[in-house]
């Protein structure tokens, strides 16, 4: 067992490292005979690679696991994965943030079928607008990957692949009802024939929600804050000749959530949001060793705020991207060469000094293996009309000691461009104080080191990852935003997946030391310790899964004296299903089984025990 004691780490990390090494050794002693299947991952390298060949820290969530989510939101599903925490201002549809390895919520790139999604004004992602029912699989890559994806990828990349299929026409459907007036209905069809591939999925859901501010003195805040959404995804492609395919993809989700406003006691507040993306792609196998993909995509993020019947604000942002990627396989490895252009545009009720910008990018990569050694290198040059040039790169090395043990180490840089709000938010004055954007801001930058030890044998997989990510020029808002902060994010992730005594077991533990490097204060809403365990089994027509996740205390406002803290929490969830036959099943899920009170944001309630019961039709 290789536990690197010579690495300089924080005392908490060193203790956790010693414990994790012991756990990994004990697991190796009880490894059981199960066949290992290695899924193929695209996001980590922008090329199809088996997960056991990757040098990145990656998690894949398949449709079978998403089927067990019930009415859980995408953020809740993600928060059960290693290295990820989330915060929310209430129940479904509320404003939420996802933190990968302690980085800011804006330090993650969300891709939907290869297309960027998110707001170019606020800089965040409308996670709650991506329904789990429309997702076929999720790939999560942790660590800076700006050398592959450009701006924002300081914490990682999450790519969502919408539901599809091939073969004869196939129809899927599910419907369910649950606590707090929750109801959902989804249906889809997919297939392929005579060179054509197609898929169409629709969904609709609603919930009455919870009272997110139960202690508010305002009578208008005493009601429940509901949420409703509807979604549509589709894809159509045609293989004109062997290795040559032309296709289109489409995604659209829109919803409305009620929330408790600030300083308005006599009106209800609502937020209406629509997220959409459309793309056209052309895949060509130009030779036995050279393949090419040309893609044109456009994604939009529309948000409107309403106070009663009056619209108080409106923001429309769009991202248009043109990319051309070439993959060349040679005797000395696989090369990646690409060019991209990204255009951001804003149309809002507020007046921005600038409403558009563009970025031209060149990227190159190489990966190869020699005997037990693996190498991967990537470089990228981004030229922005707003802040000039930005160069990023990464270098990864892997060594396989034997069929069971392998080690990888990576160094990578990342950056995040300032948002339109950071740069150009219109100046507003309240008495003597004025607030507005700062067009002189520079991009945030990061330097990340990490090392991972893997053990794989007969269906068992244990990984132990140490990382240290230092982020400079962090943008902090006062009256105007400035590049004044630095963050130091050091952590350790222990992850296990496999079969033990007939049970499907998934378990992870995260230690995170996330702090402001200048003041030593902990970063807001990041727990130092976070863990999750799930046990699943199928016996005949019965299927069940037990889940647990826990978090220790977090700091809400670290700069206040004394600091405002959020208590730790421990939550249990249960999923069960009965398969009537090969196609039909009934299922139920109970979240927060023991009705634990917990806060993800100070002053905002979270759902107590809640249930969801449904029926599902899935052809073989």
C-alpha positions as CSV (number, residue, x, y, z in Angstrom):
1,X,0.0,0.0,0.0
2,X,1.5,3.4,-1.0
3,X,0.5,6.1,1.5
4,X,2.7,9.2,0.8
5,X,3.8,10.5,4.2
6,X,6.4,12.8,2.8
7,X,3.8,15.2,1.3
8,X,3.3,18.3,3.4
9,X,-0.4,18.5,4.4
10,X,-2.5,19.9,7.1
11,X,-2.7,17.8,10.4
12,X,-6.3,16.9,9.8
13,X,-5.5,15.7,6.3
14,X,-2.6,13.6,7.6
15,X,-4.8,11.9,10.2
16,X,-7.5,11.2,7.7
17,X,-4.9,9.9,5.3
18,X,-3.6,7.3,7.8
19,X,-7.2,6.2,8.5
20,X,-8.1,6.0,4.9
21,X,-5.1,3.9,4.0
22,X,-6.1,1.4,6.7
23,X,-9.6,1.2,5.4
24,X,-8.3,0.7,1.8
25,X,-6.1,-2.2,3.0
26,X,-9.0,-3.9,4.9
27,X,-11.2,-3.7,1.9
28,X,-8.6,-5.3,-0.3
29,X,-8.5,-8.3,2.1
30,X,-12.2,-9.0,1.6
31,X,-12.5,-8.4,-2.1
32,X,-15.0,-10.8,-3.6
33,X,-15.2,-12.4,-7.1
34,X,-17.3,-10.1,-9.2
35,X,-16.9,-9.1,-12.9
36,X,-15.7,-5.5,-13.4
37,X,-17.3,-3.4,-16.1
38,X,-15.5,-0.2,-17.0
39,X,-17.9,2.5,-18.3
40,X,-16.7,4.8,-21.1
41,X,-16.3,8.5,-20.1
42,X,-16.1,11.4,-22.5
43,X,-15.9,14.5,-20.3
44,X,-12.5,13.9,-18.7
45,X,-10.5,14.0,-21.9
46,X,-13.1,15.1,-24.5
47,X,-12.5,11.7,-26.0
48,X,-14.1,8.3,-25.3
49,X,-11.9,6.5,-22.7
50,X,-12.6,3.7,-20.3
51,X,-12.9,5.0,-16.7
52,X,-10.1,2.7,-15.4
53,X,-7.7,4.3,-17.9
54,X,-8.4,7.8,-16.7
55,X,-6.0,10.0,-14.8
56,X,-8.7,12.3,-13.5
57,X,-11.0,12.1,-10.5
58,X,-14.3,11.0,-12.2
59,X,-17.7,9.8,-11.1
60,X,-20.4,8.4,-13.5
61,X,-24.1,8.3,-12.5
62,X,-26.1,5.9,-14.6
63,X,-29.9,6.0,-15.3
64,X,-30.5,3.1,-12.9
65,X,-29.3,5.2,-10.0
66,X,-31.3,8.2,-11.2
67,X,-34.4,6.0,-11.3
68,X,-34.0,5.7,-7.5
69,X,-34.0,9.4,-6.9
70,X,-37.8,9.7,-6.8
71,X,-38.7,13.4,-6.6
72,X,-35.1,14.4,-5.6
73,X,-33.6,17.5,-7.3
74,X,-30.4,17.4,-9.3
75,X,-28.6,19.2,-6.6
76,X,-29.6,16.5,-4.0
77,X,-28.4,13.8,-6.4
78,X,-25.1,15.5,-6.9
79,X,-24.6,16.1,-3.1
80,X,-24.5,12.3,-2.6
81,X,-21.4,12.0,-4.7
82,X,-17.8,12.3,-3.4
83,X,-16.3,15.8,-3.2
84,X,-19.6,17.6,-3.7
85,X,-21.6,19.7,-1.2
86,X,-24.6,21.9,-1.8
87,X,-26.6,24.7,-0.2
88,X,-30.2,25.8,-0.9
89,X,-32.6,28.6,0.2
90,X,-35.4,26.2,0.9
91,X,-37.1,23.3,-1.0
92,X,-37.4,22.4,-4.7
93,X,-37.0,25.3,-7.0
94,X,-35.2,27.5,-4.5
95,X,-31.9,29.2,-5.3
96,X,-29.1,26.7,-4.8
97,X,-25.3,26.3,-5.0
98,X,-23.1,23.3,-5.8
99,X,-19.5,23.3,-4.4
100,X,-17.0,20.9,-5.9
101,X,-14.0,20.4,-3.7
102,X,-14.8,23.6,-1.8
103,X,-14.6,25.9,-4.9
104,X,-17.3,28.5,-5.4
105,X,-20.6,27.5,-7.0
106,X,-19.6,29.5,-10.1
107,X,-16.4,27.5,-10.5
108,X,-18.1,24.6,-12.3
109,X,-19.0,24.2,-16.0
110,X,-22.3,22.6,-16.7
111,X,-22.6,20.9,-20.1
112,X,-25.8,19.5,-21.5
113,X,-25.1,17.1,-24.3
114,X,-21.8,19.0,-24.9
115,X,-23.3,22.4,-24.7
116,X,-22.6,25.1,-22.1
117,X,-25.5,26.1,-19.9
118,X,-25.8,28.8,-17.3
119,X,-26.2,32.6,-16.8
120,X,-23.5,34.9,-18.1
121,X,-24.8,37.7,-15.8
122,X,-24.9,36.0,-12.4
123,X,-22.3,33.4,-13.4
124,X,-24.2,30.5,-11.8
125,X,-26.1,27.5,-13.0
126,X,-29.9,27.0,-12.6
127,X,-29.5,23.5,-11.3
128,X,-33.1,23.3,-10.2
129,X,-34.2,23.8,-13.8
130,X,-32.6,20.5,-15.0
131,X,-35.1,17.7,-14.2
132,X,-33.6,14.4,-13.2
133,X,-36.3,12.6,-15.3
134,X,-34.6,13.9,-18.5
135,X,-31.1,12.6,-17.8
136,X,-29.6,9.4,-19.1
137,X,-26.3,9.7,-17.3
138,X,-24.1,12.2,-15.6
139,X,-20.3,12.5,-15.7
140,X,-18.5,14.5,-13.0
141,X,-14.9,15.5,-13.4
142,X,-13.3,17.1,-10.3
143,X,-10.4,19.5,-10.5
144,X,-9.4,22.3,-12.8
145,X,-10.0,21.4,-16.4
146,X,-9.8,24.8,-18.0
147,X,-7.2,23.4,-20.4
148,X,-10.1,21.4,-21.9
149,X,-13.1,23.6,-21.4
150,X,-11.9,27.2,-20.8
151,X,-13.3,29.7,-18.3
152,X,-15.1,28.6,-15.1
153,X,-13.7,25.1,-14.8
154,X,-11.7,25.8,-11.6
155,X,-13.6,23.2,-9.6
156,X,-14.6,20.8,-12.3
157,X,-17.1,20.0,-15.0
158,X,-20.5,18.2,-14.8
159,X,-21.8,16.9,-18.1
160,X,-25.4,15.8,-18.4
161,X,-26.4,13.5,-21.3
162,X,-30.2,13.6,-22.0
163,X,-32.1,10.4,-22.5
164,X,-31.8,8.6,-25.9
165,X,-31.8,5.1,-27.3
166,X,-31.3,2.9,-30.3
167,X,-32.8,-0.2,-31.9
168,X,-36.6,-0.6,-32.4
169,X,-39.0,2.0,-31.2
170,X,-39.0,2.1,-27.4
171,X,-41.4,3.9,-25.1
172,X,-40.8,4.8,-21.5
173,X,-43.1,6.4,-18.9
174,X,-43.4,7.1,-15.2
175,X,-45.8,8.9,-12.9
176,X,-46.0,9.6,-9.2
177,X,-47.4,11.6,-6.4
178,X,-45.9,12.5,-3.0
179,X,-45.9,14.7,0.1
180,X,-46.5,18.4,-0.1
181,X,-48.8,18.1,-3.1
182,X,-46.0,16.7,-5.3
183,X,-46.9,15.1,-8.6
184,X,-44.8,14.2,-11.7
185,X,-45.4,12.7,-15.1
186,X,-42.8,11.8,-17.7
187,X,-42.9,10.0,-21.0
188,X,-40.4,9.4,-23.9
189,X,-39.7,7.5,-27.0
190,X,-36.5,6.6,-28.8
191,X,-35.0,4.3,-31.4
192,X,-33.1,3.9,-34.6
193,X,-33.8,2.7,-38.1
194,X,-32.2,2.8,-41.5
195,X,-29.5,5.2,-40.4
196,X,-31.8,7.4,-38.4
197,X,-31.6,7.8,-34.6
198,X,-34.2,9.7,-32.6
199,X,-35.4,10.5,-29.1
200,X,-38.1,12.7,-27.6
201,X,-38.9,13.1,-23.9
202,X,-41.4,15.3,-22.1
203,X,-42.0,15.9,-18.4
204,X,-44.0,17.9,-16.0
205,X,-43.9,18.2,-12.2
206,X,-45.2,20.4,-9.4
207,X,-45.1,20.7,-5.6
208,X,-46.8,22.9,-3.0
209,X,-43.4,23.1,-1.3
210,X,-42.7,24.1,2.3
211,X,-42.7,27.4,4.3
212,X,-39.1,28.3,3.8
213,X,-39.1,31.1,6.4
214,X,-41.2,29.8,9.3
215,X,-39.8,32.4,11.7
216,X,-40.5,35.4,9.5
217,X,-42.7,38.1,11.1
218,X,-44.3,38.9,7.8
219,X,-47.7,37.4,7.2
220,X,-47.0,37.0,3.5
221,X,-44.1,34.7,4.4
222,X,-46.3,32.2,6.3
223,X,-47.5,30.4,3.2
224,X,-45.8,27.4,1.4
225,X,-43.5,28.2,-1.5
226,X,-44.4,26.1,-4.4
227,X,-42.6,25.1,-7.6
228,X,-43.7,23.8,-11.0
229,X,-41.8,22.9,-14.1
230,X,-42.1,21.4,-17.5
231,X,-39.4,20.1,-19.8
232,X,-38.7,18.8,-23.3
233,X,-35.6,17.1,-24.8
234,X,-35.1,15.7,-28.2
235,X,-32.4,14.5,-30.7
236,X,-32.4,13.5,-34.3
237,X,-29.5,12.3,-36.3
238,X,-28.8,10.5,-39.6
239,X,-25.8,8.4,-40.6
240,X,-25.2,9.4,-44.2
241,X,-22.4,6.8,-44.6
242,X,-20.4,4.7,-42.3
243,X,-18.6,7.1,-39.8
244,X,-20.4,10.2,-41.1
245,X,-23.4,11.5,-39.0
246,X,-25.4,14.7,-39.0
247,X,-27.6,15.5,-36.0
248,X,-29.5,17.9,-33.8
249,X,-30.2,18.1,-30.1
250,X,-32.6,20.2,-28.1
251,X,-33.2,20.8,-24.4
252,X,-35.8,23.1,-22.8
253,X,-36.9,23.4,-19.2
254,X,-39.0,26.2,-17.7
255,X,-40.5,26.6,-14.3
256,X,-41.9,29.0,-11.7
257,X,-41.1,29.0,-8.0
258,X,-42.5,31.1,-5.2
259,X,-40.2,32.7,-2.6
260,X,-40.3,35.1,0.3
261,X,-39.0,38.5,-0.7
262,X,-37.0,41.1,1.1
263,X,-38.7,44.1,2.6
264,X,-42.1,43.6,0.9
265,X,-44.7,42.4,3.4
266,X,-47.8,42.8,1.2
267,X,-47.0,40.8,-2.0
268,X,-46.0,37.3,-3.0
269,X,-42.8,36.9,-5.0
270,X,-42.2,34.6,-7.9
271,X,-39.3,33.7,-10.1
272,X,-39.9,32.4,-13.7
273,X,-36.9,30.8,-15.4
274,X,-36.4,29.2,-18.8
275,X,-33.3,27.3,-19.7
276,X,-32.9,26.0,-23.3
277,X,-30.2,24.8,-25.6
278,X,-30.1,23.7,-29.2
279,X,-27.2,22.3,-31.2
280,X,-26.3,20.9,-34.6
281,X,-23.3,18.5,-35.0
282,X,-21.4,16.8,-37.8
283,X,-19.3,13.7,-37.0
284,X,-16.9,12.5,-39.6
285,X,-14.4,9.6,-39.6
286,X,-12.0,11.0,-42.1
287,X,-9.7,7.9,-42.0
288,X,-9.1,4.9,-39.8
289,X,-7.1,7.1,-37.4
290,X,-8.7,10.5,-37.8
291,X,-12.1,11.6,-36.6
292,X,-13.7,15.1,-36.6
293,X,-16.6,16.8,-34.9
294,X,-18.0,20.1,-35.9
295,X,-20.7,21.6,-33.5
296,X,-22.7,24.8,-33.4
297,X,-24.8,25.3,-30.3
298,X,-26.7,28.1,-28.5
299,X,-28.0,28.1,-25.0
300,X,-30.2,30.6,-23.2
301,X,-31.0,31.4,-19.6
302,X,-34.1,33.6,-19.1
303,X,-35.1,34.8,-15.6
304,X,-38.0,37.1,-14.6
305,X,-38.7,38.3,-11.1
306,X,-42.3,39.2,-10.1
307,X,-43.7,41.1,-7.0
308,X,-47.3,40.2,-7.1
309,X,-48.5,40.7,-10.7
310,X,-45.8,43.2,-11.5
311,X,-42.5,42.2,-13.2
312,X,-39.7,43.8,-11.2
313,X,-36.8,42.6,-13.3
314,X,-35.9,40.6,-16.5
315,X,-32.6,39.1,-17.6
316,X,-31.9,37.2,-20.9
317,X,-28.5,35.7,-21.4
318,X,-27.2,33.5,-24.2
319,X,-24.1,31.6,-25.1
320,X,-23.3,30.7,-28.8
321,X,-20.5,28.3,-29.3
322,X,-18.8,27.0,-32.5
323,X,-16.3,24.2,-32.0
324,X,-14.3,21.9,-34.2
325,X,-12.4,19.0,-32.6
326,X,-10.1,16.5,-34.3
327,X,-8.9,13.3,-32.7
328,X,-5.9,11.6,-34.3
329,X,-4.7,8.1,-33.2
330,X,-1.1,7.3,-33.8
331,X,1.5,4.8,-32.7
332,X,2.8,7.2,-30.1
333,X,-0.6,8.1,-28.6
334,X,-3.8,10.0,-29.3
335,X,-3.8,13.6,-30.1
336,X,-6.6,16.2,-29.7
337,X,-6.6,19.5,-31.7
338,X,-9.5,21.9,-31.6
339,X,-10.7,25.5,-32.1
340,X,-13.6,27.2,-30.5
341,X,-15.5,30.5,-30.5
342,X,-17.8,31.5,-27.6
343,X,-20.1,34.5,-27.8
344,X,-21.9,35.8,-24.7
345,X,-24.8,38.2,-24.9
346,X,-27.1,40.0,-22.4
347,X,-30.5,41.6,-22.7
348,X,-31.9,42.9,-19.4
349,X,-34.3,45.4,-17.9
350,X,-31.2,47.0,-16.3
351,X,-28.8,48.9,-18.5
352,X,-25.4,47.3,-18.9
353,X,-22.5,49.4,-20.4
354,X,-21.4,46.3,-22.4
355,X,-23.8,43.6,-23.5
356,X,-21.7,41.2,-25.5
357,X,-18.2,39.6,-25.6
358,X,-16.5,36.9,-27.5
359,X,-13.7,34.4,-26.8
360,X,-11.6,32.6,-29.4
361,X,-9.8,29.5,-28.3
362,X,-7.1,27.0,-29.4
363,X,-6.7,23.7,-27.6
364,X,-4.4,20.7,-27.9
365,X,-3.8,17.5,-26.0
366,X,-2.0,14.2,-26.1
367,X,-2.4,11.0,-24.1
368,X,-0.5,7.8,-24.3
369,X,0.7,4.7,-22.5
370,X,4.0,2.8,-22.4
371,X,4.1,-0.5,-20.5
372,X,2.8,0.5,-16.9
373,X,3.1,4.2,-17.5
374,X,0.4,6.6,-18.7
375,X,0.7,10.3,-19.6
376,X,-1.8,13.0,-20.5
377,X,-1.0,16.7,-21.4
378,X,-3.3,19.5,-22.4
379,X,-2.8,23.1,-23.2
380,X,-5.3,25.9,-24.1
381,X,-5.1,29.5,-25.2
382,X,-8.2,31.7,-24.8
383,X,-8.3,35.2,-26.4
384,X,-11.1,37.3,-25.0
385,X,-12.4,40.6,-26.3
386,X,-12.9,41.6,-22.7
387,X,-9.7,40.7,-20.7
388,X,-7.2,39.6,-23.3
389,X,-5.2,36.3,-23.3
390,X,-5.4,33.5,-20.8
391,X,-3.3,30.3,-21.0
392,X,-4.0,27.1,-19.1
393,X,-2.5,23.7,-19.0
394,X,-2.4,20.3,-17.2
395,X,0.0,17.4,-17.0
396,X,-1.0,14.0,-15.5
397,X,1.1,10.9,-14.9
398,X,-0.1,7.4,-14.0
399,X,1.7,4.2,-13.0
400,X,0.1,0.7,-12.7
401,X,2.0,-1.3,-10.1
402,X,0.0,-4.5,-11.0
403,X,-3.5,-5.4,-12.2
404,X,-5.0,-4.2,-8.9
405,X,-3.0,-1.1,-7.9
406,X,-2.5,2.1,-9.8
407,X,-1.4,5.6,-8.9
408,X,-1.9,8.9,-10.7
409,X,-0.7,12.5,-10.1
410,X,-1.9,15.7,-11.8
411,X,-1.0,19.4,-11.9
412,X,-3.4,21.8,-13.6
413,X,-4.3,25.4,-13.9
414,X,-7.7,27.0,-14.3
415,X,-9.4,30.4,-14.6
416,X,-12.8,32.1,-14.4
417,X,-13.7,35.2,-16.4
418,X,-15.6,37.9,-14.5
419,X,-19.3,37.9,-15.1
420,X,-21.3,40.7,-16.7
421,X,-22.6,41.6,-13.2
422,X,-19.1,41.7,-11.9
423,X,-18.0,44.0,-14.7
424,X,-20.9,46.1,-15.7
425,X,-23.7,45.9,-13.2
426,X,-25.5,49.3,-13.4
427,X,-24.5,51.7,-10.6
428,X,-27.2,52.0,-8.0
429,X,-27.2,54.3,-5.0
430,X,-29.0,53.9,-1.7
431,X,-28.4,57.0,0.3
432,X,-24.6,57.7,0.6
433,X,-23.7,54.2,-0.6
434,X,-23.4,53.3,-4.3
435,X,-23.0,49.8,-5.8
436,X,-22.0,48.7,-9.3
437,X,-19.6,46.6,-11.4
438,X,-15.9,47.1,-11.9
439,X,-14.7,46.9,-15.5
440,X,-11.1,46.6,-14.4
441,X,-11.5,43.2,-12.8
442,X,-9.1,40.4,-13.9
443,X,-9.9,36.7,-14.2
444,X,-9.7,34.4,-11.2
445,X,-6.9,31.8,-11.5
446,X,-6.1,28.5,-9.9
447,X,-3.2,26.0,-9.4
448,X,-4.1,22.5,-8.4
449,X,-2.1,19.5,-7.4
450,X,-3.6,16.1,-6.7
451,X,-2.7,12.4,-6.3
452,X,-4.9,9.4,-6.4
453,X,-4.3,5.8,-5.4
454,X,-6.7,3.2,-6.9
455,X,-7.3,-0.4,-5.9
456,X,-9.5,-2.5,-8.3
457,X,-10.2,-6.2,-8.0
458,X,-13.1,-8.4,-8.9
459,X,-15.8,-5.7,-8.8
460,X,-14.3,-3.7,-5.9
461,X,-13.0,-0.2,-6.4
462,X,-11.3,1.9,-3.7
463,X,-9.8,5.3,-4.4
464,X,-8.0,7.7,-2.2
465,X,-7.4,11.2,-3.5
466,X,-5.5,14.1,-2.0
467,X,-5.7,17.6,-3.6
468,X,-4.5,21.1,-3.0
469,X,-6.1,23.9,-5.0
470,X,-5.0,27.5,-4.6
471,X,-7.2,30.1,-6.1
472,X,-6.0,33.7,-6.7
473,X,-7.6,37.0,-7.6
474,X,-10.9,35.9,-6.1
475,X,-13.6,38.4,-6.8
476,X,-15.2,39.8,-3.6
477,X,-18.1,42.3,-3.6
478,X,-18.2,45.3,-1.4
479,X,-19.6,48.5,-2.9
480,X,-17.9,47.3,-6.0
481,X,-16.2,44.0,-6.7
482,X,-12.4,43.7,-6.4
483,X,-9.7,41.0,-7.0
484,X,-8.7,40.9,-3.3
485,X,-9.1,37.4,-2.0
486,X,-7.2,34.1,-2.1
487,X,-8.5,30.6,-1.3
488,X,-6.6,27.5,-0.2
489,X,-8.6,24.3,-0.7
490,X,-6.9,21.2,0.6
491,X,-8.8,17.9,1.0
492,X,-8.9,14.2,1.0
493,X,-11.6,11.9,-0.6
494,X,-11.9,8.2,0.2
495,X,-14.4,6.4,-2.1
496,X,-15.5,2.7,-2.3
497,X,-17.9,0.9,-4.7
498,X,-18.5,-2.8,-5.0
499,X,-20.4,-5.9,-3.9
500,X,-20.2,-7.2,-0.3
501,X,-22.2,-10.2,0.7
502,X,-24.7,-9.7,-2.1
503,X,-25.2,-6.0,-1.3
504,X,-24.3,-3.2,-3.7
505,X,-22.3,-0.8,-1.5
506,X,-21.3,2.8,-2.3
507,X,-19.4,4.8,0.4
508,X,-17.4,8.0,0.5
509,X,-15.8,10.3,3.0
510,X,-14.5,13.8,2.4
511,X,-12.2,15.9,4.5
512,X,-12.0,19.5,3.3
513,X,-10.0,22.4,4.7
514,X,-11.4,25.4,2.7
515,X,-10.2,28.8,3.9
516,X,-9.4,32.4,3.0
517,X,-5.6,32.3,2.7
518,X,-5.2,35.9,3.9
519,X,-7.5,35.8,7.0
520,X,-7.5,32.1,7.8
521,X,-11.3,32.1,8.0
522,X,-13.2,29.1,6.7
523,X,-15.2,29.6,3.5
524,X,-18.9,29.8,3.9
525,X,-21.1,26.7,3.7
526,X,-18.3,24.2,3.3
527,X,-18.2,21.4,5.8
528,X,-14.9,20.1,7.0
529,X,-16.3,16.5,7.1
530,X,-18.8,15.0,4.8
531,X,-19.8,11.4,4.2
532,X,-22.3,9.2,2.4
533,X,-23.2,5.5,2.4
534,X,-25.7,3.5,0.4
535,X,-26.6,-0.2,0.5
536,X,-28.7,-1.7,-2.3
537,X,-30.0,-5.2,-3.1
538,X,-32.4,-7.0,-5.4
539,X,-34.1,-10.2,-4.4
540,X,-36.4,-11.6,-7.0
541,X,-38.9,-8.9,-8.0
542,X,-38.0,-6.8,-4.9
543,X,-35.4,-4.0,-5.0
544,X,-34.3,-1.8,-2.1
545,X,-31.7,0.8,-1.2
546,X,-30.8,2.5,2.1
547,X,-28.9,5.8,2.0
548,X,-27.2,7.9,4.6
549,X,-25.4,11.2,4.4
550,X,-23.9,13.4,7.0
551,X,-22.2,16.7,7.4
552,X,-20.5,18.5,10.3
553,X,-20.9,22.2,11.1
554,X,-20.5,24.9,8.5
555,X,-19.9,28.6,8.7
556,X,-22.6,30.9,7.2
557,X,-21.1,34.3,7.8
558,X,-17.4,33.7,8.6
559,X,-16.5,37.5,8.8
560,X,-19.0,38.3,11.5
561,X,-18.0,38.3,15.2
562,X,-18.9,35.8,16.4
563,X,-19.2,33.8,13.2
564,X,-22.7,32.6,12.4
565,X,-22.7,28.8,12.1
566,X,-24.9,26.1,10.6
567,X,-25.3,22.9,12.6
568,X,-24.2,19.5,11.3
569,X,-26.8,17.1,10.0
570,X,-27.4,13.4,9.5
571,X,-30.1,12.3,7.0
572,X,-31.4,8.8,6.0
573,X,-33.3,8.0,2.9
574,X,-35.0,4.8,1.7
575,X,-35.9,3.6,-1.8
576,X,-37.9,0.5,-2.7
577,X,-39.4,-1.1,-5.8
578,X,-41.4,-4.1,-6.8
579,X,-41.0,-5.3,-10.4
580,X,-44.4,-6.6,-11.6
581,X,-42.7,-8.0,-14.7
582,X,-39.8,-7.2,-17.1
583,X,-41.4,-3.8,-18.0
584,X,-43.6,-2.6,-15.2
585,X,-42.6,-1.7,-11.7
586,X,-44.0,0.3,-8.7
587,X,-41.6,2.3,-6.5
588,X,-41.5,4.5,-3.5
589,X,-38.9,6.8,-1.9
590,X,-38.7,8.4,1.5
591,X,-36.3,11.3,2.0
592,X,-35.3,12.4,5.5
593,X,-36.7,9.2,7.0
594,X,-36.3,10.4,10.6
595,X,-37.6,13.9,10.0
596,X,-34.3,15.6,11.0
597,X,-34.3,19.4,11.1
598,X,-31.3,20.9,9.3
599,X,-30.2,24.1,7.7
600,X,-28.4,24.5,4.4
601,X,-28.7,28.3,4.5
602,X,-29.2,30.3,7.7
603,X,-32.9,31.3,8.3
604,X,-34.3,29.0,5.6
605,X,-36.1,25.8,6.3
606,X,-35.5,22.5,4.5
607,X,-38.0,19.7,3.8
608,X,-38.7,17.2,6.7
609,X,-39.8,13.7,6.0
610,X,-41.3,13.4,2.5
611,X,-42.5,10.6,0.3
612,X,-42.9,9.9,-3.4
613,X,-44.7,6.9,-4.8
614,X,-45.0,6.0,-8.5
615,X,-45.3,3.5,-11.3
616,X,-42.7,3.1,-14.1
617,X,-42.8,1.4,-17.5
618,X,-39.4,0.6,-19.0
619,X,-39.2,-1.9,-21.9
620,X,-36.4,-4.4,-22.0
